[in-house]
Amino acid sequence: MDDLDREILSILRRDARTPYTEIADRVGTSEGTVRNRVERLVDDGVIERFTVATRTGNVKAMIEVSVDVNVDTAEVSDRIADWQEVDFVWQVSGEEDIVVVVDAADTDAVNGLITQARELEEVVGTKTRLILNERVG
């Protein structure tokens, strides 16, 4: 991956729907080059997926989950990722093992997800942080 790939990725991170012609103009290359680079980045697994960011008026939160020592965090993460309001599930290092980013209708729905997480037998604790504002980097 070179500087041109990084510039293309930076633009796509902010808006994955940016037309290739606009990206080409911004980075100083042809539309075909951008198209080929994006296809290669997808094929190489650098771009995992294109997604939608929403402003629904919902409550967004991070639920930090601690699991028991001998637990397969990947398996727990996979189960949590299937919950309807979940945007992302990250396996992390540090005090907690899993971070769940949710987009729920209201605080009652967030509380329901916290309860759902705590009911998993592998989970030993949770911490929750409401997301007050979000910026794309």
N, C-alpha and C positions, 0 to 999 in steps of 0.2 A: 504494500500500500504506500503510495507516494503523496506528495502535497496536493496534487489535483484531486485524488480520491478523497482526501480529508476535507477539501473545500466543498466537494459535491455532497459528502455526508453531512457537513455542517448545515448546508441549505436544506437538505431533506429532513434533518432532525427538526427544523423549525416548521416545515410544511412539506409533508411527503407528497402532496399533490402539485408541487411546483413543476410546471411543464419543463421538459428537457431543453426546449429552445431558450427559455428564460435562464435556466441554470447555465447553459452554454454561454449566453451573453455575459452573465455575471462572472464566470471563471475564465472567459477568454478562449474558448475552444468551440468545436462544432457540436451540433446536436447529436450526430452519430457517435462521436467520441463519448459524450455523456451517457448515451444509451448503452454503449458497449461497456463502459466502466460500471454502470449500475448493474447490468446483467452479470458481469464478472463478480461484483461484490456480493450479489445474491447467491450465485453459484458457489462461491468460496465460503459462504456462511457468515460473512462480515455483516451483511444486512440480513437479519433473521426474519423480519416481517415489517410490513407497513401497517400503521395503526391510526386510530382517530383519537384526538384529544377533544374532550367535550367541556362545555361550560353549562352544566345542567341546572345549576342552583343547588345541587346536592351537597351533602357533607362529605368531604374527603378526609381520610384519616390513614395513619400508619399504625398497624397493630403489630407490636413486636412480641414474638412468641419464643419462649424458652421451652426446650424439650428435655426429656430425661437423657442421661448420658449415653446409653446404648441404643439410641433411636436412629433410624435411617431418616435423616431430615429430608432427603429427596422424595421419599415416599409420602411423608406428611405434607410436604410442599405441593406435590402433585394433587393430593386430595383437596387441599385448600384452594388451589387454583381453579377448581371446578365450581366453586361457590359463585353464585350469580353476580354479586356486587364487587368481586375482586378484579382489580386492574392488573396488578403485578404481585408476584411472590418471589422474594429474593432470599436465598440462603446466604447468611452473612457471618462474619467472624465477630467476636466480641462477647459482650454479656448475654445478648439474645442470639438465637440460632436462625430465626426466620423473621423476615419483615413482610407484612402483607399490606399492600396499598389498596384501599377500598374507596369506592364512589357509591355512597348510599343515599337514600332519599332523605333521611333525617337522622338525628342522634339516636332515636330509638332503634333504627335499623343498624347503626354502628354498634350499639350496645348488644343487639342480637348476634352480630358477628363475633363480638368479644366472647359472649356466652358460648357460642358454637365452638369457638377455638378452645375455650377452657374445658369443654366437655370431651374433647379428644383425650383418650387415656394417656397418650404420649406427652401431653402438654403439662408442664409444671408451673407455668406462670405467663402472664401477659403484661404489657405496658402499652398504652395507647396515646398517640399524639394526633390532635386534629390539625389538618393542613389549612392554614389561614390564607396563604397566597402561594401562587405557583408561577415560576418563570421558566422559560425554555432556554437552555444554555447552548 
